[in-house]
Amino acid sequence: MKTLVTANQKGGVGKTSTLVHLAFDFFERGLKVAVIDLDAQANASHTLQAFKSGLTASELFASTPPDYTQATANSKGMILIESDTGLANMDKMTLQEAGRNFQAAIKGLDEQGYDVCLIDTAPSLGVTMAVALLASDYVLSPIELEAYSIQGIKRMVTTITNIRRANPKLKFLGMVPSKVDARNPRHGRHLKELNQAYPQLMVPTGIGLRSSIADALASCVPVWKIKKTAARKATQELRALAAHVFEKMEISNDNR
């Protein structure tokens, strides 16, 4: 099982919309997908509610790993381990304890034969984001082309560098320019600056500022299920991003 976390220490950058579209795309490819929502805002849990497993994210931090047997047996090929209020207590745990328990829970998912596990995180470096990074193979960071978001991604790059000392297998797939307004000269300037500052860390496909994505998330479907002409460009961008991530993660149905 390959594990990917979407993370950024700045909120509102398209992190969750990226994750759920990766989940839908991988699911449609025939992969066995597990999604873990570690963000208390629970936006991924809303959009993926049709795939609820009955398991909650805080259960993954218990000393005894959850029993996934029934959830897997009842799944449609994808399961959601949804955000819950218990996540508010995770910062009271030590990083060592939380990390040990969470990694055991991830191992249990792997033993159920999942091809990929996607983890959404809160936009702050708390215990939950740290343990997700410690347990993952890959990290992807959507970024909005605004000053505060760029400041946040600089902190995120530093965080990933530090985490890799404890988890050397963690690979940074890069930054995804998100909510890009091609008509905004500031966005163009910031994108150029990022490409110059992080030439090896910029994902080659970005996501535009498109209302059809918000419509899709609210309707609990991927944007390619929205029957509007305006959704076509968003579909092209998100499908291209998913194909890029799929290739970089070296996922195949043969992983089972």
Residue pairs with C-beta under 8 A, 6 or more apart in sequence:
1 34
1 109
1 110
1 114
1 115
1 116
1 117
1 255
2 115
2 116
2 117
2 137
2 138
2 249
2 250
2 251
2 255
3 106
3 116
3 117
3 118
3 119
3 135
3 136
3 137
3 138
4 22
4 116
4 117
4 118
4 119
4 136
4 137
4 138
4 139
4 140
4 173
4 245
4 249
5 118
5 119
5 120
5 121
5 129
5 132
5 133
5 136
5 138
5 139
5 140
6 15
6 16
6 18
6 19
6 118
6 119
6 120
6 121
6 139
6 140
6 141
6 142
7 15
7 121
7 129
7 132
7 133
7 139
7 140
7 141
7 156
8 15
8 123
8 141
8 142
8 143
8 149
8 152
8 153
8 156
9 123
9 124
9 125
9 152
9 153
9 155
9 156
9 159
10 123
10 143
10 144
10 148
10 149
10 151
10 152
10 153
11 123
12 123
12 144
13 123
13 142
13 143
13 144
13 149
13 152
13 178
13 179
14 142
14 144
14 176
14 178
14 179
14 207
14 213
15 120
15 121
15 123
15 141
15 142
16 39
16 41
16 43
16 44
16 47
16 120
16 217
17 142
17 178
17 207
17 213
17 214
17 217
18 140
18 142
18 176
18 178
18 207
18 238
18 241
19 35
19 44
19 118
19 119
19 120
20 35
20 44
20 47
20 48
20 217
20 222
21 222
21 223
21 238
21 241
21 242
22 118
22 241
22 242
22 245
23 33
23 35
23 48
23 78
23 118
24 221
24 222
25 222
25 238
25 239
25 242
25 246
26 33
26 115
26 116
26 118
26 242
26 246
26 251
27 33
27 77
27 78
29 246
29 253
30 77
30 253
31 77
31 115
31 116
31 251
31 253
32 77
32 78
32 113
32 114
32 115
32 116
32 256
33 77
33 78
33 79
33 114
33 115
33 116
33 117
33 118
34 78
34 79
34 81
34 109
34 114
34 116
34 117
34 118
35 44
35 48
35 51
35 78
35 79
35 80
35 81
35 117
35 118
35 119
35 120
36 57
36 60
36 81
36 117
36 118
36 119
36 120
36 132
37 44
37 45
37 48
37 57
37 80
37 81
37 82
37 83
37 120
38 57
38 83
38 87
38 119
38 120
38 121
38 122
38 128
38 129
38 132
39 83
39 120
39 121
39 122
39 123
40 83
40 85
40 87
40 88
40 122
41 83
41 122
42 82
42 83
43 120
43 217
44 80
44 83
44 120
45 52
45 80
45 82
45 83
46 217
46 220
47 217
47 220
48 78
48 80
48 220
49 80
49 82
49 220
50 76
50 220
51 75
51 76
51 78
51 79
51 80
52 79
52 80
52 82
53 68
53 71
53 74
53 75
53 79
53 80
53 81
53 82
54 70
54 71
55 66
55 68
55 71
55 79
55 81
55 82
56 81
56 82
56 83
56 84
56 86
57 81
57 82
57 83
57 84
57 86
57 87
58 84
58 85
58 86
58 87
58 89
58 90
59 66
59 81
59 86
59 105
60 66
60 81
60 101
60 102
60 105
60 106
61 90
61 93
61 98
61 101
61 102
61 105
61 131
62 101
63 101
65 101
65 104
65 105
65 107
65 108
66 105
66 108
68 79
68 108
68 109
68 112
69 112
71 79
72 79
72 112
72 113
87 128
90 98
90 126
90 127
90 128
91 126
91 127
91 128
93 127
95 127
95 130
95 131
98 127
98 128
98 130
98 131
99 130
99 131
99 134
99 135
102 131
102 132
102 134
102 135
103 131
103 134
103 135
106 117
106 135
109 117
110 117
113 256
115 251
115 253
115 255
115 256
116 249
116 251
119 132
119 135
119 136
121 128
121 129
121 132
122 128
122 129
123 152
125 155
125 159
130 163
133 139
133 159
133 160
133 163
133 167
133 170
134 163
134 166
134 167
134 170
135 167
136 167
136 170
137 169
137 170
137 171
137 249
138 170
138 171
138 172
138 173
138 248
138 249
139 160
139 170
139 171
139 172
139 173
140 173
140 174
140 176
140 203
140 245
141 153
141 156
141 172
141 174
141 175
141 176
142 175
142 176
142 178
142 207
143 149
143 150
143 152
143 153
143 175
143 176
143 177
143 178
143 194
144 178
144 179
145 177
145 179
145 180
145 181
145 184
145 186
145 187
145 190
145 191
145 194
146 186
146 190
147 190
150 190
150 193
150 194
153 175
157 172
157 198
157 201
160 170
160 172
163 170
164 170
171 248
172 201
173 203
173 245
173 248
173 249
174 198
174 200
174 201
174 202
174 203
175 194
175 198
175 201
175 202
175 203
176 203
176 205
176 206
176 207
176 241
177 191
177 194
177 202
177 203
177 206
177 207
178 206
178 207
179 207
179 208
179 209
180 187
180 191
180 206
180 207
180 208
180 209
181 187
181 208
181 209
182 188
182 208
191 206
194 202
195 202
203 241
203 244
204 244
205 237
205 240
205 241
205 244
206 237
207 213
207 234
207 237
207 238
207 241
208 233
208 234
208 237
210 223
210 230
210 231
210 233
210 234
210 237
211 230
212 223
212 226
212 228
212 230
212 231
212 234
213 223
213 234
213 238
215 223
215 226
215 228
215 231
216 222
216 223
216 225
216 226
216 231
216 234
219 225
219 226
222 238
223 231
223 234
223 235
223 238
224 231
224 235
224 238
224 239
